[in-house]
Amino acid sequence: MSWNLWPVRWGNWARALAAAVLPLTVSAAGVASLKRFDLARDFRSGTNLLGDAVLESVPFLPAAGWDELVVSWNAGTNLALTIEAQAGYTNGVVSRWYSLGTWSADGPRSSPAAFKDDDGVVDTDVLRLARPAAGARVRFTLNGPRSSLKLVTLACVNRQAVGPSRTPDRQAWGKVLEVPVRSQAEFPEGVNKWCSPTSTSMLMEFWAKESGRADWNLPVPYVAAAVFDPGWGGTGNWPFNAAFAGSRPGMLSCVSRFNDLTDLERWVGSGLPVAASVSYALLKGGAQPTRGDGHLVVVRGFTSQGEVAINDPGVRRSRVQRTVPRADFERAWTHSLRTVYLVWPEGRLTPAGDCFP
């Protein structure tokens, strides 16, 4: 349910309401960027007429502008909480709020119905604009304690400017992480549907073993049920997968867009596996993507020649670990504008960069 029409009573907040005079955060060069909001500094807080908490961010201004975004959030599961996520743009004017779905750990959870106006379209978990905008902002309506919200990120990309990769980071070549093997093919109900929760569960099991946290190691069917999106009718909602992984005590997760394989090499080369959204047809070397062939795989490293070592959940267990030619992987991954799931333990050092949290 959208609360767009409900008035909001704002508490004291030092920043002006007009977007033109709000402090702006500017990213460094790149067509993709990730903003990790400071929950105390970057949000003003109010209450709607139903008594729900409303948190509205300052605008984020990527250096390259943007025309597509994904919002991620993490909140604890030990409290009854429902979150509606919204996003909008600033471009000399302040746009309407676009609903990106309602999430709860064990209650109502759904992406919104398809929506389109002259300025943009909501496609399940993505806001895509008709024309690039300068700034982006997010808003959350929380039916429950706002203190349980522990991470909010905003991944922006200018899809008109996506180009080839930069010079490779060869320090990552020859490094392959021991990511546990899991296959969706082991589950008849998920054999053609569960690539996303299977990939998410592999990342969680990797960190469970690395950190000695057995509570992070959850079976694939459990993860699939926890990320299922009734609005879309499947388990591939990107922010819902991040919200679930990040709901575990001590774990954080978000959706990002990387600029290129160099970003991927830096992340994985730092000991952090990642799930990547790809066109399955292109990953297999096909000439063209096919309708509905979106797929998630886990990138666990690179060969000494820079080929990409992955865990592919879409095949039987004995074939999950394989190597993909670098060019095939890049073409397949670019089809999703280089979307990734990032999962890491709280306190774990991560690389510094435009697309990293």
C-alpha positions as CSV (number, residue, x, y, z in Angstrom):
1,M,0.0,0.0,0.0
2,S,1.4,3.4,-0.9
3,W,1.3,6.3,1.6
4,N,1.9,8.9,-1.1
5,L,-1.2,10.9,-0.3
6,W,-0.9,10.9,3.5
7,P,0.3,14.2,5.0
8,V,3.5,13.8,7.0
9,R,4.3,15.7,10.2
10,W,8.0,16.4,10.3
11,G,10.0,16.8,13.5
12,N,12.8,19.3,13.9
13,W,15.3,18.9,11.1
14,A,18.1,21.3,10.3
15,R,18.0,20.9,6.5
16,A,15.6,22.9,4.3
17,L,12.8,21.0,2.6
18,A,13.5,22.3,-0.9
19,A,15.6,19.9,-2.9
20,A,17.5,22.8,-4.5
21,V,19.1,23.8,-1.2
22,L,19.5,20.3,0.4
23,P,23.1,19.2,0.8
24,L,24.1,17.0,-2.1
25,T,26.5,14.1,-2.1
26,V,28.5,13.8,-5.3
27,S,30.1,10.6,-6.5
28,A,33.4,10.3,-8.2
29,A,33.6,9.6,-12.0
30,G,31.8,6.6,-13.3
31,V,28.4,5.7,-14.8
32,A,27.4,3.6,-11.8
33,S,27.6,4.5,-8.2
34,L,26.3,3.4,-4.8
35,K,25.3,5.7,-2.0
36,R,25.3,4.2,1.6
37,F,23.2,6.6,3.6
38,D,24.1,7.7,7.1
39,L,20.9,6.9,8.9
40,A,21.4,9.6,11.5
41,R,22.6,12.4,9.2
42,D,21.1,11.8,5.8
43,F,17.4,11.4,6.8
44,R,14.7,13.6,8.2
45,S,12.1,11.9,10.2
46,G,8.3,12.5,10.5
47,T,5.1,10.7,11.1
48,N,2.1,10.2,8.9
49,L,-1.6,10.3,10.0
50,L,-1.5,6.6,10.8
51,G,1.4,7.1,13.2
52,D,3.9,5.3,10.9
53,A,7.5,6.6,10.9
54,V,8.5,8.3,7.6
55,L,12.2,8.7,6.8
56,E,13.1,10.9,3.8
57,S,16.6,11.2,2.5
58,V,18.7,14.1,1.3
59,P,19.3,13.9,-2.5
60,F,22.2,11.9,-3.9
61,L,23.8,13.4,-7.0
62,P,25.9,10.9,-9.0
63,A,28.6,12.5,-11.1
64,A,27.3,10.9,-14.3
65,G,23.6,11.5,-13.7
66,W,21.3,8.5,-13.7
67,D,18.3,7.0,-15.4
68,E,17.9,3.8,-13.4
69,L,18.1,3.0,-9.7
70,V,17.6,0.2,-7.2
71,V,17.1,0.8,-3.5
72,S,18.2,-1.7,-0.8
73,W,17.6,-1.8,2.9
74,N,18.4,-4.1,5.9
75,A,16.3,-4.3,9.1
76,G,16.2,-6.7,11.9
77,T,13.7,-9.6,12.0
78,N,13.2,-9.8,15.7
79,L,10.6,-7.1,15.7
80,A,7.3,-6.8,13.8
81,L,8.1,-4.4,11.0
82,T,6.7,-3.5,7.6
83,I,8.6,-1.2,5.2
84,E,7.5,0.6,2.1
85,A,10.4,1.8,0.0
86,Q,10.0,4.7,-2.4
87,A,12.3,6.7,-4.7
88,G,12.2,9.8,-6.7
89,Y,14.4,12.2,-8.7
90,T,15.5,15.8,-8.5
91,N,16.2,17.7,-11.7
92,G,15.5,21.3,-11.0
93,V,12.2,20.0,-9.7
94,V,11.3,17.4,-7.1
95,S,9.4,14.4,-8.6
96,R,6.6,12.4,-7.2
97,W,7.4,9.4,-5.1
98,Y,7.5,6.0,-6.9
99,S,6.7,3.0,-4.8
100,L,9.2,0.2,-5.1
101,G,7.4,-2.3,-2.9
102,T,6.5,-3.3,0.6
103,W,8.7,-5.7,2.6
104,S,8.3,-7.6,5.9
105,A,10.4,-10.5,7.2
106,D,7.3,-12.7,7.7
107,G,4.3,-10.6,6.9
108,P,3.1,-8.6,3.9
109,R,5.8,-8.5,1.2
110,S,5.2,-7.5,-2.5
111,S,6.6,-5.4,-5.3
112,P,4.1,-2.9,-6.6
113,A,1.8,-3.3,-9.6
114,A,3.5,-2.1,-12.8
115,F,3.4,1.7,-13.0
116,K,4.3,4.2,-15.8
117,D,4.0,7.9,-16.3
118,D,5.6,10.4,-18.6
119,D,8.7,10.5,-16.5
120,G,9.5,6.9,-15.6
121,V,8.4,3.3,-15.1
122,V,8.6,1.0,-12.1
123,D,9.6,-2.4,-13.2
124,T,9.2,-4.7,-10.1
125,D,12.3,-3.5,-8.1
126,V,13.8,-0.9,-10.5
127,L,12.9,2.7,-11.2
128,R,13.7,3.6,-14.8
129,L,13.4,7.1,-16.1
130,A,12.6,8.3,-19.6
131,R,15.3,11.0,-19.4
132,P,18.4,11.2,-17.2
133,A,18.1,13.1,-13.9
134,A,20.7,14.8,-11.7
135,G,19.7,13.6,-8.3
136,A,17.9,10.7,-6.6
137,R,16.2,10.4,-3.2
138,V,14.6,7.7,-1.2
139,R,11.8,7.5,1.4
140,F,10.7,4.8,3.8
141,T,7.5,4.3,5.6
142,L,7.9,2.0,8.6
143,N,5.0,0.4,10.4
144,G,7.2,-0.6,13.4
145,P,10.3,0.6,15.2
146,R,12.5,2.8,13.0
147,S,15.5,1.9,15.1
148,S,15.6,-1.6,13.5
149,L,16.6,-0.1,10.1
150,K,20.4,-0.7,9.9
151,L,21.4,-0.1,6.3
152,V,20.0,1.9,3.3
153,T,21.7,2.1,-0.1
154,L,20.9,3.6,-3.4
155,A,22.5,2.1,-6.6
156,C,22.3,4.5,-9.6
157,V,23.4,4.0,-13.2
158,N,23.3,6.0,-16.4
159,R,22.4,3.2,-18.8
160,Q,23.2,5.3,-21.8
161,A,26.8,5.6,-20.8
162,V,27.6,2.0,-19.9
163,G,30.8,1.1,-21.7
164,P,33.6,-1.5,-21.8
165,S,35.7,-2.5,-18.8
166,R,38.8,-0.6,-17.8
167,T,42.3,-2.1,-17.5
168,P,41.9,-5.3,-15.5
169,D,43.0,-5.6,-11.9
170,R,45.4,-8.5,-12.4
171,Q,46.1,-8.8,-8.7
172,A,42.8,-10.7,-8.5
173,W,43.8,-13.2,-11.2
174,G,44.7,-16.6,-9.9
175,K,42.5,-16.1,-6.7
176,V,39.5,-18.4,-6.3
177,L,37.4,-18.5,-3.1
178,E,36.0,-21.7,-1.6
179,V,32.3,-20.9,-2.0
180,P,30.1,-23.8,-1.0
181,V,28.3,-25.6,-3.8
182,R,24.5,-25.5,-4.0
183,S,22.1,-26.3,-6.9
184,Q,18.5,-25.3,-7.5
185,A,18.2,-28.5,-9.6
186,E,18.0,-30.4,-6.3
187,F,14.6,-29.0,-5.7
188,P,11.7,-29.9,-8.1
189,E,9.8,-26.8,-7.1
190,G,12.7,-24.5,-7.8
191,V,14.6,-26.2,-10.6
192,N,13.7,-23.4,-13.0
193,K,13.0,-20.6,-10.5
194,W,15.4,-20.5,-7.6
195,C,18.7,-19.2,-9.0
196,S,18.5,-16.0,-6.9
197,P,17.8,-17.5,-3.5
198,T,20.3,-20.4,-4.2
199,S,23.0,-17.8,-5.0
200,T,22.1,-15.8,-1.9
201,S,22.2,-18.9,0.2
202,M,25.7,-19.8,-1.2
203,L,27.0,-16.3,-0.2
204,M,25.5,-16.7,3.3
205,E,26.9,-20.2,3.8
206,F,30.4,-18.9,2.7
207,W,30.3,-16.3,5.5
208,A,28.8,-18.8,7.9
209,K,31.9,-20.9,7.5
210,E,34.3,-18.0,7.4
211,S,32.8,-16.4,10.5
212,G,31.7,-19.5,12.5
213,R,28.1,-18.4,12.4
214,A,25.9,-21.5,11.9
215,D,22.8,-19.3,12.1
216,W,23.7,-17.8,8.7
217,N,23.7,-21.2,7.0
218,L,20.1,-21.7,5.8
219,P,18.7,-24.2,3.4
220,V,17.7,-23.1,-0.1
221,P,13.9,-23.7,0.3
222,Y,14.0,-21.5,3.5
223,V,15.7,-18.7,1.7
224,A,13.3,-19.0,-1.3
225,A,10.3,-18.7,0.9
226,A,11.7,-15.7,2.7
227,V,12.5,-13.7,-0.6
228,F,9.4,-14.7,-2.5
229,D,7.6,-11.7,-4.1
230,P,3.9,-12.3,-4.7
231,G,3.7,-9.1,-6.8
232,W,6.2,-10.4,-9.3
233,G,5.4,-14.1,-8.7
234,G,8.9,-15.3,-8.1
235,T,12.1,-15.3,-5.9
236,G,14.2,-13.0,-8.1
237,N,13.3,-9.6,-6.5
238,W,16.8,-8.1,-6.1
239,P,16.2,-5.9,-3.0
240,F,14.1,-8.7,-1.3
241,N,17.1,-11.0,-1.5
242,A,19.4,-8.3,0.0
243,A,16.8,-7.5,2.7
244,F,16.7,-11.1,3.7
245,A,20.4,-11.7,3.9
246,G,20.8,-8.3,5.7
247,S,18.1,-9.2,8.2
248,R,20.5,-11.8,9.8
249,P,22.1,-10.4,13.0
250,G,25.7,-9.4,12.2
251,M,25.2,-9.5,8.4
252,L,24.8,-6.7,5.8
253,S,23.7,-6.9,2.2
254,C,22.8,-4.7,-0.7
255,V,22.2,-4.5,-4.5
256,S,24.8,-2.6,-6.5
257,R,25.7,-1.9,-10.1
258,F,29.4,-2.2,-10.8
259,N,31.1,-0.1,-13.5
260,D,33.0,-3.1,-15.0
261,L,35.0,-6.2,-14.5
262,T,37.6,-4.2,-12.7
263,D,35.2,-3.4,-9.9
264,L,34.3,-7.1,-9.8
265,E,38.0,-8.1,-9.6
266,R,38.6,-5.6,-6.8
267,W,35.6,-6.9,-4.7
268,V,36.3,-10.6,-5.2
269,G,40.0,-10.2,-5.0
270,S,39.5,-8.8,-1.5
271,G,38.0,-12.1,-0.4
272,L,34.4,-11.2,-1.0
273,P,32.3,-13.5,-3.3
274,V,29.5,-11.8,-5.1
275,A,26.3,-12.9,-6.9
276,A,25.9,-11.4,-10.4
277,S,22.8,-11.1,-12.6
278,V,23.4,-12.3,-16.1
279,S,21.7,-13.3,-19.3
280,Y,22.0,-17.1,-19.2
281,A,22.0,-17.4,-23.0
282,L,24.9,-14.9,-23.4
283,L,26.7,-16.6,-20.5
284,K,26.6,-19.8,-22.5
285,G,28.1,-18.1,-25.5
286,G,24.9,-17.4,-27.4
287,A,24.6,-14.6,-29.9
288,Q,21.6,-12.9,-28.3
289,P,19.8,-13.0,-25.0
290,T,16.4,-14.7,-24.9
291,R,13.2,-13.5,-23.3
292,G,13.1,-14.2,-19.5
293,D,16.7,-15.6,-19.4
294,G,17.8,-13.6,-16.4
295,H,19.9,-15.7,-14.1
296,L,22.0,-15.3,-10.9
297,V,25.5,-16.9,-10.5
298,V,28.1,-16.5,-7.8
299,V,31.5,-15.2,-8.9
300,R,34.1,-16.8,-6.7
301,G,37.4,-15.7,-8.4
302,F,39.5,-15.6,-11.6
303,T,41.9,-17.9,-13.3
304,S,45.5,-16.9,-13.9
305,Q,44.4,-15.8,-17.4
306,G,41.5,-13.7,-16.1
307,E,38.7,-16.0,-16.9
308,V,35.8,-16.0,-14.5
309,A,35.3,-18.8,-11.9
310,I,31.6,-19.1,-11.0
311,N,29.2,-21.3,-9.1
312,D,26.2,-21.7,-11.4
313,P,23.1,-22.9,-9.4
314,G,21.2,-23.7,-12.6
315,V,22.8,-27.0,-13.2
316,R,23.2,-30.3,-11.3
317,R,25.5,-30.2,-8.3
318,S,28.5,-31.8,-10.1
319,R,28.6,-29.0,-12.7
320,V,28.0,-26.0,-10.4
321,Q,31.7,-25.0,-10.3
322,R,32.9,-23.9,-13.7
323,T,34.9,-21.3,-15.6
324,V,33.4,-18.9,-18.1
325,P,35.4,-17.1,-20.8
326,R,35.9,-13.5,-19.8
327,A,34.2,-12.0,-22.9
328,D,31.2,-14.2,-22.5
329,F,30.8,-13.3,-18.9
330,E,31.1,-9.5,-19.6
331,R,28.5,-9.6,-22.3
332,A,26.1,-11.6,-20.1
333,W,26.6,-9.4,-17.1
334,T,26.3,-6.1,-19.0
335,H,22.7,-7.3,-20.0
336,S,21.7,-6.5,-16.4
337,L,23.7,-3.3,-16.3
338,R,26.2,-5.2,-14.1
339,T,23.9,-5.9,-11.2
340,V,25.4,-7.6,-8.2
341,Y,24.3,-8.8,-4.7
342,L,26.8,-7.8,-2.1
343,V,26.8,-9.8,1.2
344,W,29.4,-9.2,4.0
345,P,29.7,-9.5,7.8
346,E,29.3,-6.3,9.8
347,G,32.8,-5.0,10.6
348,R,34.4,-6.7,7.6
349,L,36.7,-4.4,5.7
350,T,35.5,-3.8,2.1
351,P,37.2,-2.1,-0.8
352,A,36.8,1.7,-1.2
353,G,35.1,2.8,-4.5
354,D,32.1,4.4,-6.1
355,C,30.1,1.2,-6.3
356,F,31.1,-0.3,-2.9
357,P,29.2,0.2,0.3
